[in-house]
Amino acid sequence: MALDEPRNLDGHRPRRWRLPAALALPVAAGAAGAFGLRSLPLTFLLYGAGCCVLAPWLLLGARPFGARGGLPFAPATRRGWRAEVLLGLAFGPAFLAAYLAVRPWLGAITDYRARVAALGVDLHDPALVLAAFVALNPLLEEWWWRGHATPRCVETFGRRRGLALVTAAFAAYHLVLLGALFPWPVLLVRVALIAAASLLWSHLALARGGWRAPYVAHLAADAAMAVLFVRVVLPG
């Protein structure tokens, strides 16, 4: 995998500790936002703007939405959109249909609804929050986690350890965030599925030489979750 040599803002190679620090910051932001500030909108602001954009820029020299030191959005070689379409269908409509099929056996949604409301989401008018989530979350997360964190970790620590580190960090952030919303048994299942998706998306990014494919899959998954939120969580 040929990557441009990563440089920091001062033009020098970033120190080895800065990459683990950039991976750990999302966990701290998730804990501060979900359990300290008790606000999901502020948590996403801290995480998205701070940990997925500003921290990689300051710590690693990864300029926002640039590819230097990481992977570009589109693969260098010309590849069709067939794989992306299949990924979108699998993580979007197929996931949505599967969840709706098993939803009657998953119990009441009352506790989750109360926790979401307590964390600052207006259940009577969530349109702005959902739109921002679908538009920004997959873009910011995939640029950082698959576009930069994955190739940088593989380059620094080797493929196996690098992928394990990225997957663990991505799962740890979601463990902290979702810990404010779900009880332990449900939480562990969700985080395990998120970790599996993260590992798959990292493999895809490395194999295809770009983060377009995982972005499409992530966008479809977040859009499906927004639809589920409207269909299942909102009162009435």
GUMAR-873704 format. One line per 2 residues: number of its first residue (from 1); their letters; for each residue z, y, x of N, C-alpha, C. Coordinates in Angstrom, 3 decimals. Example, Ala and Ser with C-alpha at 12.3 -4.5 7.8 and 13.67 -1.06 7.14 Angstrom:
2
1> as> 7.800:-5.690:13.190:7.800:-4.500:12.300:7.800:-3.300:13.200 ~ 7.080:-2.250:12.850:7.140:-1.060:13.670:7.870:0.030:12.900
***
This chain:
236
1> ma> 0.000:-1.189:0.852:0.000:0.000:0.000:0.000:1.233:0.884 ~ -1.068:1.991:0.861:-1.176:3.161:1.710:-0.729:4.391:0.948
3> ld> 0.368:4.999:1.418:0.892:6.194:0.785:0.900:7.319:1.803 ~ 0.752:8.554:1.319:0.952:9.687:2.199:2.389:9.661:2.704
5> ep> 2.592:10.048:3.947:3.942:10.033:4.501:4.816:11.005:3.724 ~ 5.936:10.542:3.113:6.765:11.428:2.318:7.396:12.519:3.168
7> rn> 7.366:13.737:2.683:7.946:14.871:3.394:8.869:15.636:2.456 ~ 9.898:16.225:3.019:10.794:17.054:2.244:10.245:18.480:2.190
9> ld> 10.968:19.371:1.515:10.489:20.745:1.353:10.410:21.482:2.686 ~ 11.206:21.039:3.675:11.147:21.693:4.973:10.079:21.096:5.882
11> gh> 9.291:20.148:5.373:8.220:19.546:6.141:8.615:18.333:6.943 ~ 9.895:17.941:6.888:10.355:16.776:7.633:10.532:15.584:6.702
13> rp> 10.552:14.386:7.298:10.769:13.187:6.497:12.190:13.221:5.935 ~ 12.372:12.873:4.648:13.710:12.886:4.058:14.593:11.821:4.690
15> rr> 15.879:12.119:4.814:16.810:11.157:5.366:16.959:9.981:4.413 ~ 17.321:8.836:5.001:17.337:7.594:4.249:18.307:7.638:3.071
17> wr> 19.428:8.378:3.199:20.422:8.412:2.138:19.942:9.182:0.916 ~ 18.939:10.019:1.075:18.520:10.871:-0.035:17.835:10.089:-1.147
19> lp> 17.158:9.017:-0.808:16.509:8.202:-1.841:17.546:7.508:-2.725 ~ 18.552:6.805:-2.176:19.601:6.268:-3.054:20.324:7.342:-3.859
21> aa> 20.491:8.530:-3.265:21.136:9.614:-4.003:20.300:10.026:-5.213 ~ 18.982:10.107:-5.016:18.107:10.469:-6.129:18.119:9.398:-7.212
23> la> 18.325:8.139:-6.831:18.401:7.061:-7.809:19.740:7.059:-8.548 ~ 20.790:7.510:-7.893:22.127:7.485:-8.494:22.393:8.680:-9.406
25> lp> 21.737:9.787:-9.160:21.997:10.994:-9.944:21.795:10.803:-11.452 ~ 20.779:10.065:-11.921:20.643:9.864:-13.366:21.873:9.223:-14.017
27> va> 22.531:8.325:-13.304:23.735:7.701:-13.862:24.818:8.755:-14.058 ~ 24.986:9.620:-13.066:25.978:10.689:-13.184:25.618:11.654:-14.314
29> ag> 24.334:11.981:-14.429:23.901:12.884:-15.505:24.117:12.245:-16.868 ~ 23.823:10.955:-16.993:24.040:10.263:-18.259:25.494:10.248:-18.652
31> aa> 26.384:9.996:-17.689:27.816:9.983:-17.972:28.318:11.375:-18.345 ~ 27.851:12.383:-17.600:28.287:13.752:-17.884:27.815:14.216:-19.256
33> ga> 26.576:13.903:-19.604:26.036:14.371:-20.872:26.562:13.617:-22.071 ~ 26.610:12.276:-21.971:26.981:11.462:-23.123:28.483:11.409:-23.354
35> fg> 29.277:11.412:-22.258:30.722:11.251:-22.408:31.505:12.519:-22.086 ~ 30.906:13.433:-21.300:31.575:14.682:-20.993:31.192:15.781:-21.977
37> lr> 29.913:16.108:-22.017:29.422:17.139:-22.934:29.267:16.626:-24.355 ~ 29.185:15.301:-24.523:29.039:14.676:-25.839:27.821:15.223:-26.579
39> sl> 26.695:15.247:-25.893:25.472:15.798:-26.488:24.263:15.050:-25.963 ~ 23.513:14.407:-26.858:22.285:13.744:-26.440:21.212:14.736:-25.995
41> pl> 20.999:15.849:-26.713:19.995:16.807:-26.233:20.296:17.326:-24.831 ~ 21.568:17.637:-24.535:21.910:18.115:-23.201:21.798:17.007:-22.159
43> tf> 22.083:15.780:-22.565:21.922:14.652:-21.653:20.470:14.510:-21.237 ~ 19.556:14.577:-22.197:18.139:14.457:-21.876:17.654:15.634:-21.030
45> ll> 18.235:16.814:-21.248:17.866:17.966:-20.427:18.328:17.766:-18.985 ~ 19.581:17.348:-18.806:20.097:17.091:-17.463:19.295:16.003:-16.766
47> yg> 19.015:14.968:-17.500:18.313:13.819:-16.928:16.842:14.132:-16.653 ~ 16.142:14.640:-17.670:14.711:14.871:-17.528:14.380:15.966:-16.530
49> ag> 14.936:17.158:-16.763:14.612:18.288:-15.892:15.322:18.188:-14.549 ~ 16.582:17.747:-14.586:17.367:17.718:-13.356:17.095:16.507:-12.487
51> cc> 17.161:15.314:-13.076:17.110:14.081:-12.283:15.704:13.519:-12.108 ~ 14.802:13.779:-13.043:13.437:13.254:-12.924:12.461:14.251:-12.314
53> vl> 12.855:15.523:-12.208:11.950:16.531:-11.653:12.593:17.271:-10.480 ~ 13.716:17.962:-10.745:14.296:18.832:-9.718:14.886:18.046:-8.549
55> ap> 15.664:17.009:-8.831:16.306:16.245:-7.751:15.282:15.576:-6.831 ~ 14.243:14.901:-7.358:13.242:14.344:-6.437:12.537:15.405:-5.594
57> wl> 12.346:16.580:-6.190:11.697:17.669:-5.448:12.579:18.144:-4.291 ~ 13.860:18.424:-4.596:14.752:18.971:-3.581:15.157:17.927:-2.538
59> ll> 15.401:16.698:-2.986:15.888:15.675:-2.064:14.774:15.010:-1.263 ~ 13.620:14.806:-1.905:12.569:13.995:-1.294:11.275:14.745:-1.031
61> ga> 11.183:15.970:-1.525:9.936:16.704:-1.356:8.841:16.264:-2.290 ~ 9.199:15.558:-3.385:8.209:15.111:-4.373:7.934:16.260:-5.337
63> rp> 6.868:16.990:-5.082:6.564:18.134:-5.927:6.245:17.675:-7.346 ~ 6.758:18.382:-8.353:6.596:17.938:-9.748:5.155:17.580:-10.097
65> fg> 4.989:16.344:-10.516:3.738:15.763:-10.997:2.662:15.665:-9.921 ~ 3.061:15.842:-8.667:2.151:15.581:-7.566:2.259:14.132:-7.130
67> ar> 1.323:13.697:-6.294:1.297:12.303:-5.866:1.684:12.120:-4.406 ~ 1.887:13.183:-3.649:2.178:13.056:-2.226:3.476:12.297:-2.022
69> gg> 3.418:11.242:-1.219:4.583:10.410:-0.978:4.772:9.334:-2.025 ~ 3.931:9.322:-3.065:4.069:8.350:-4.132:2.722:7.856:-4.604
71> lp> 2.613:7.609:-5.899:1.384:7.108:-6.493:0.776:8.163:-7.407 ~ -0.554:8.213:-7.512:-1.196:9.131:-8.458:-1.089:8.597:-9.873
73> fa> -1.426:9.443:-10.829:-1.424:9.006:-12.232:-2.467:7.919:-12.462 ~ -3.702:8.197:-12.075:-4.795:7.245:-12.276:-5.039:6.469:-10.991
75> pa> -5.392:5.183:-11.099:-5.691:4.396:-9.905:-6.845:4.998:-9.120 ~ -6.825:4.763:-7.805:-7.894:5.285:-6.956:-9.224:4.610:-7.277
77> tr> -9.185:3.316:-7.590:-10.407:2.610:-7.979:-10.630:2.754:-9.467 ~ -11.878:2.711:-9.876:-12.202:2.864:-11.290:-11.838:1.600:-12.051
79> rg> -10.976:1.762:-13.025:-10.593:0.640:-13.879:-10.630:1.112:-15.307 ~ -11.068:0.214:-16.183:-11.164:0.580:-17.584:-9.801:0.693:-18.246
81> wr> -9.818:1.130:-19.500:-8.594:1.342:-20.257:-8.189:0.108:-21.060 ~ -8.894:-1.036:-20.853:-8.597:-2.215:-21.669:-7.142:-2.658:-21.508
83> ae> -6.656:-2.715:-20.258:-5.276:-3.136:-20.020:-4.293:-2.152:-20.650 ~ -4.595:-0.857:-20.552:-3.708:0.137:-21.139:-3.664:0.025:-22.660
85> vl> -4.809:-0.245:-23.272:-4.840:-0.423:-24.733:-3.985:-1.618:-25.147 ~ -4.111:-2.726:-24.410:-3.315:-3.913:-24.716:-1.826:-3.644:-24.523
87> lg> -1.479:-2.917:-23.466:-0.080:-2.570:-23.239:0.451:-1.681:-24.361 ~ -0.367:-0.709:-24.775:0.044:0.163:-25.868:0.287:-0.596:-27.156
89> la> -0.572:-1.563:-27.441:-0.402:-2.373:-28.652:0.839:-3.256:-28.560 ~ 1.094:-3.806:-27.371:2.239:-4.701:-27.203:3.560:-3.954:-27.303
91> fg> 3.647:-2.783:-26.655:4.896:-2.039:-26.642:5.022:-1.077:-27.820 ~ 3.943:-0.888:-28.571:3.988:-0.012:-29.728:4.016:-0.771:-31.032
93> pa> 2.863:-0.990:-31.668:2.828:-1.653:-32.977:3.453:-3.044:-32.993 ~ 3.227:-3.853:-31.953:3.787:-5.206:-31.944:5.311:-5.164:-31.877
95> fl> 5.841:-4.310:-31.009:7.292:-4.150:-30.915:7.870:-3.626:-32.227 ~ 7.194:-2.654:-32.815:7.653:-2.076:-34.085:7.687:-3.129:-35.183
97> aa> 6.637:-3.914:-35.301:6.575:-4.945:-36.333:7.646:-6.011:-36.121 ~ 7.868:-6.402:-34.862:8.877:-7.425:-34.574:10.271:-6.942:-34.941
99> yl> 10.568:-5.699:-34.605:11.898:-5.178:-34.919:12.105:-5.058:-36.428 ~ 11.115:-4.549:-37.128:11.253:-4.415:-38.581:11.394:-5.779:-39.247
101> av> 10.782:-6.811:-38.655:10.878:-8.155:-39.233:12.295:-8.717:-39.131 ~ 12.988:-8.411:-38.019:14.341:-8.957:-37.833:15.434:-7.989:-38.267
103> rp> 15.066:-6.777:-38.627:16.076:-5.759:-38.965:17.049:-6.194:-40.070 ~ 16.610:-6.890:-41.130:17.572:-7.275:-42.177:18.720:-8.143:-41.673
105> wl> 18.560:-8.796:-40.519:19.619:-9.672:-39.991:20.463:-8.986:-38.916 ~ 20.245:-7.710:-38.669:20.949:-7.026:-37.581:22.161:-6.234:-38.040
107> ga> 22.459:-6.263:-39.325:23.660:-5.588:-39.807:23.441:-4.132:-40.172 ~ 24.528:-3.498:-40.596:24.457:-2.114:-41.063:24.217:-1.151:-39.904
109> it> 23.609:-0.031:-40.223:23.291:0.985:-39.225:24.288:2.133:-39.255 ~ 25.339:2.003:-40.063:26.260:3.111:-40.312:26.927:3.601:-39.041
111> dy> 27.452:2.690:-38.217:28.158:3.103:-36.999:27.231:3.826:-36.037 ~ 26.021:3.302:-35.872:25.066:3.947:-34.979:24.720:5.342:-35.482
113> ra> 24.513:5.468:-36.773:24.182:6.761:-37.358:25.298:7.773:-37.093 ~ 26.540:7.335:-37.239:27.674:8.229:-37.004:27.750:8.643:-35.530
115> rv> 27.476:7.717:-34.626:27.539:8.038:-33.196:26.432:9.011:-32.799 ~ 25.244:8.827:-33.343:24.142:9.741:-33.045:24.477:11.148:-33.536
117> aa> 25.007:11.249:-34.748:25.372:12.558:-35.288:26.476:13.211:-34.462 ~ 27.442:12.402:-33.984:28.543:12.947:-33.186:28.060:13.451:-31.827
119> lg> 26.900:12.982:-31.385:26.348:13.411:-30.102:25.316:14.526:-30.254 ~ 25.368:15.231:-31.364:24.607:16.469:-31.486:23.209:16.364:-32.029
121> vd> 22.851:15.237:-32.648:21.522:15.105:-33.242:21.636:15.325:-34.747 ~ 20.907:16.301:-35.250:20.919:16.611:-36.680:20.073:15.582:-37.420
123> lh> 20.731:14.703:-38.157:20.021:13.640:-38.857:19.225:14.150:-40.054 ~ 19.453:15.375:-40.453:18.704:15.938:-41.579:17.435:16.662:-41.121
125> dp> 17.365:16.974:-39.829:16.166:17.638:-39.314:15.997:17.293:-37.829 ~ 15.631:16.037:-37.536:15.519:15.616:-36.131:14.114:15.746:-35.557
127> al> 13.216:16.408:-36.270:11.807:16.416:-35.870:11.610:16.961:-34.464 ~ 12.268:18.071:-34.120:12.080:18.683:-32.808:12.579:17.765:-31.697
129> vl> 13.734:17.154:-31.914:14.300:16.250:-30.912:13.387:15.042:-30.697 ~ 12.899:14.454:-31.786:12.031:13.283:-31.672:10.703:13.632:-31.012
131> aa> 10.134:14.777:-31.391:8.860:15.184:-30.796:9.007:15.421:-29.296 ~ 10.095:16.095:-28.894:10.326:16.336:-27.468:10.554:15.025:-26.725
133> fv> 11.275:14.099:-27.359:11.544:12.804:-26.743:10.246:12.046:-26.481 ~ 9.381:11.960:-27.475:8.135:11.198:-27.325:7.188:11.882:-26.343
135> al> 7.136:13.215:-26.379:6.196:13.937:-25.521:6.636:13.968:-24.063 ~ 7.943:14.119:-23.821:8.412:14.372:-22.467:9.035:13.171:-21.779
137> np> 9.765:12.349:-22.519:10.522:11.277:-21.871:9.632:10.308:-21.088 ~ 8.577:9.738:-21.680:7.745:8.819:-20.881:7.030:9.510:-19.730
139> ll> 6.639:10.760:-19.902:5.946:11.484:-18.835:6.872:11.708:-17.642 ~ 8.074:12.253:-17.909:9.006:12.543:-16.823:9.506:11.266:-16.165
141> ee> 9.853:10.266:-16.994:10.382:9.030:-16.435:9.337:8.295:-15.603 ~ 8.131:8.191:-16.085:7.131:7.415:-15.346:6.670:8.124:-14.084
143> ww> 6.574:9.468:-14.130:6.212:10.178:-12.901:7.248:9.894:-11.815 ~ 8.534:9.931:-12.186:9.569:9.711:-11.188:9.763:8.229:-10.884
145> wr> 10.103:7.411:-11.878:10.517:6.039:-11.614:9.370:5.158:-11.118 ~ 8.206:5.263:-11.709:7.085:4.434:-11.270:6.183:5.170:-10.274
147> gh> 6.012:6.478:-10.461:5.133:7.209:-9.562:5.723:7.462:-8.192 ~ 7.059:7.637:-8.117:7.672:7.962:-6.825:8.807:7.024:-6.433
149> at> 9.758:6.779:-7.314:10.895:5.946:-6.923:10.449:4.550:-6.508 ~ 9.558:3.940:-7.278:9.116:2.577:-6.965:8.411:2.485:-5.609
151> pr> 7.346:3.244:-5.360:6.687:3.097:-4.056:7.560:3.530:-2.883 ~ 8.390:4.537:-3.075:9.259:4.985:-1.984:10.307:3.927:-1.652
153> cv> 10.881:3.286:-2.671:11.873:2.238:-2.428:11.233:1.026:-1.759 ~ 10.041:0.657:-2.195:9.345:-0.481:-1.589:9.007:-0.177:-0.143
155> et> 8.578:1.048:0.125:8.233:1.433:1.492:9.471:1.466:2.386 ~ 10.611:1.891:1.841:11.822:2.057:2.637:12.607:0.768:2.796
157> fg> 12.712:-0.023:1.720:13.597:-1.186:1.728:12.870:-2.524:1.635 ~ 11.560:-2.516:1.536:10.811:-3.754:1.343:10.571:-3.995:-0.133
159> rr> 9.573:-4.816:-0.432:9.165:-4.982:-1.834:10.271:-5.560:-2.708 ~ 10.872:-6.667:-2.299:11.861:-7.314:-3.159:13.082:-6.440:-3.368
161> rg> 13.662:-5.943:-2.270:14.857:-5.109:-2.405:14.532:-3.764:-3.054 ~ 13.364:-3.236:-2.741:12.990:-1.960:-3.341:12.836:-2.056:-4.843
163> la> 12.152:-3.092:-5.333:12.001:-3.280:-6.771:13.352:-3.543:-7.437 ~ 14.207:-4.326:-6.772:15.537:-4.584:-7.329:16.342:-3.298:-7.439
165> lv> 16.235:-2.434:-6.441:16.990:-1.181:-6.450:16.510:-0.255:-7.560 ~ 15.194:-0.108:-7.698:14.653:0.754:-8.750:15.029:0.222:-10.132
167> ta> 14.887:-1.087:-10.325:15.210:-1.686:-11.616:16.683:-1.510:-11.950 ~ 17.557:-1.723:-10.963:18.991:-1.577:-11.192:19.354:-0.133:-11.526
169> af> 18.747:0.826:-10.838:19.055:2.230:-11.089:18.575:2.667:-12.476 ~ 17.372:2.240:-12.845:16.833:2.577:-14.167:17.703:1.959:-15.261
171> aa> 18.105:0.700:-15.074:18.957:0.034:-16.056:20.339:0.665:-16.110 ~ 20.876:1.083:-14.959:22.225:1.675:-14.930:22.272:2.978:-15.721
173> yh> 21.237:3.804:-15.595:21.206:5.038:-16.391:21.229:4.710:-17.879 ~ 20.418:3.768:-18.297:20.364:3.429:-19.717:21.643:2.731:-20.181
175> lv> 22.299:2.004:-19.286:23.581:1.395:-19.630:24.610:2.465:-19.963 ~ 24.660:3.519:-19.154:25.606:4.612:-19.399:25.236:5.362:-20.672
177> ll> 23.961:5.696:-20.817:23.522:6.468:-21.985:23.747:5.688:-23.277 ~ 23.257:4.468:-23.328:23.362:3.673:-24.551:24.780:3.183:-24.795
179> ga> 25.627:3.242:-23.754:27.028:2.884:-23.941:27.739:3.805:-24.912 ~ 27.201:5.003:-25.091:27.777:5.935:-26.058:27.288:5.675:-27.474
181> lf> 26.338:4.742:-27.639:25.719:4.521:-28.944:25.923:3.113:-29.503 ~ 26.047:2.104:-28.632:26.055:0.725:-29.099:27.290:-0.022:-28.598
183> pw> 27.763:-1.003:-29.357:28.841:-1.874:-28.880:28.322:-2.806:-27.787 ~ 29.226:-3.431:-27.046:28.860:-4.184:-25.854:27.823:-5.278:-26.059
185> pv> 27.958:-6.170:-27.025:26.942:-7.239:-27.105:25.528:-6.704:-27.308 ~ 25.388:-5.748:-28.222:24.071:-5.149:-28.476:23.613:-4.348:-27.261
187> ll> 24.548:-3.658:-26.629:24.236:-2.845:-25.457:23.644:-3.694:-24.332 ~ 24.262:-4.818:-24.048:23.796:-5.661:-22.952:22.399:-6.217:-23.212
189> vr> 22.123:-6.598:-24.458:20.794:-7.101:-24.792:19.750:-6.005:-24.596 ~ 20.054:-4.819:-25.077:19.107:-3.713:-24.951:18.845:-3.360:-23.483
191> va> 19.897:-3.299:-22.687:19.726:-2.943:-21.277:18.966:-4.028:-20.533 ~ 19.189:-5.288:-20.876:18.438:-6.378:-20.248:16.946:-6.252:-20.546
193> li> 16.601:-5.910:-21.792:15.198:-5.722:-22.147:14.600:-4.509:-21.437 ~ 15.382:-3.450:-21.316:14.915:-2.256:-20.609:14.681:-2.564:-19.133
195> aa> 15.583:-3.326:-18.531:15.416:-3.702:-17.124:14.166:-4.547:-16.934 ~ 13.915:-5.475:-17.853:12.714:-6.312:-17.756:11.453:-5.464:-17.873
197> as> 11.453:-4.510:-18.819:10.298:-3.620:-18.956:10.105:-2.778:-17.701 ~ 11.208:-2.282:-17.136:11.125:-1.475:-15.922:10.510:-2.260:-14.779
199> ll> 10.940:-3.499:-14.601:10.397:-4.327:-13.524:8.904:-4.592:-13.730 ~ 8.527:-4.887:-14.971:7.111:-5.105:-15.277:6.295:-3.860:-14.987
201> ws> 6.783:-2.707:-15.409:6.052:-1.459:-15.210:5.946:-1.099:-13.730 ~ 6.984:-1.388:-12.958:6.916:-1.130:-11.516:5.866:-2.028:-10.859
203> hl> 5.841:-3.294:-11.241:4.813:-4.202:-10.715:3.411:-3.700:-11.081 ~ 3.256:-3.243:-12.317:1.957:-2.731:-12.756:1.532:-1.517:-11.939
205> al> 2.461:-0.602:-11.714:2.139:0.613:-10.961:1.687:0.265:-9.543 ~ 2.407:-0.643:-8.899:2.042:-1.029:-7.537:0.716:-1.781:-7.506
207> ar> 0.528:-2.682:-8.468:-0.690:-3.492:-8.478:-1.933:-2.651:-8.753 ~ -1.789:-1.649:-9.607:-2.953:-0.852:-10.000:-3.103:0.426:-9.173
209> gg> -2.103:0.732:-8.354:-2.204:1.913:-7.512:-2.088:3.213:-8.269 ~ -1.381:3.227:-9.387:-1.185:4.426:-10.192:-0.219:4.128:-11.318
211> wr> 0.327:5.189:-11.931:1.338:4.991:-12.976:0.806:5.225:-14.388 ~ -0.524:5.212:-14.550:-1.103:5.420:-15.872:-0.764:4.285:-16.829
213> ap> -0.889:3.044:-16.376:-0.630:1.896:-17.247:0.814:1.857:-17.736 ~ 1.824:1.990:-16.851:3.193:2.024:-17.370:3.478:3.235:-18.251
215> yv> 2.796:4.351:-17.980:2.988:5.515:-18.847:2.510:5.225:-20.266 ~ 1.345:4.601:-20.405:0.828:4.268:-21.736:1.782:3.320:-22.454
217> ah> 2.276:2.301:-21.740:3.218:1.365:-22.342:4.504:2.061:-22.759 ~ 5.005:2.928:-21.906:6.241:3.657:-22.189:6.061:4.621:-23.357
219> la> 4.931:5.313:-23.382:4.644:6.227:-24.489:4.606:5.479:-25.813 ~ 3.961:4.315:-25.827:3.888:3.517:-27.049:5.277:3.052:-27.480
221> ad> 6.101:2.638:-26.509:7.450:2.176:-26.835:8.306:3.306:-27.400 ~ 8.233:4.486:-26.795:9.034:5.607:-27.287:8.549:6.084:-28.652
223> aa> 7.238:6.056:-28.875:6.710:6.413:-30.193:7.193:5.420:-31.246 ~ 7.217:4.130:-30.900:7.718:3.111:-31.827:9.190:3.347:-32.137
225> ma> 9.974:3.721:-31.120:11.397:3.979:-31.351:11.601:5.202:-32.241 ~ 10.743:6.205:-32.097:10.837:7.370:-32.964:10.546:6.997:-34.415
227> vl> 9.538:6.150:-34.618:9.227:5.676:-35.971:10.397:4.883:-36.539 ~ 10.993:4.024:-35.726:12.147:3.253:-36.178:13.322:4.163:-36.526
229> fv> 13.512:5.209:-35.742:14.584:6.146:-36.039:14.409:6.769:-37.412 ~ 13.176:7.145:-37.724:12.896:7.750:-39.027:13.044:6.716:-40.145
231> rv> 12.518:5.529:-39.913:12.526:4.504:-40.951:13.903:3.899:-41.205 ~ 14.692:3.740:-40.148:15.920:2.960:-40.250:17.179:3.816:-40.191
233> vl> 17.204:4.831:-39.342:18.447:5.557:-39.072:18.667:6.719:-40.016 ~ 17.627:7.479:-40.322:17.815:8.689:-41.110:18.363:8.362:-42.498
235> pg> 19.273:9.156:-42.993:19.818:8.918:-44.340:18.707:8.919:-45.379 ~ 18.745:7.953:-46.269:17.783:7.893:-47.355:16.459:7.293:-46.949
***
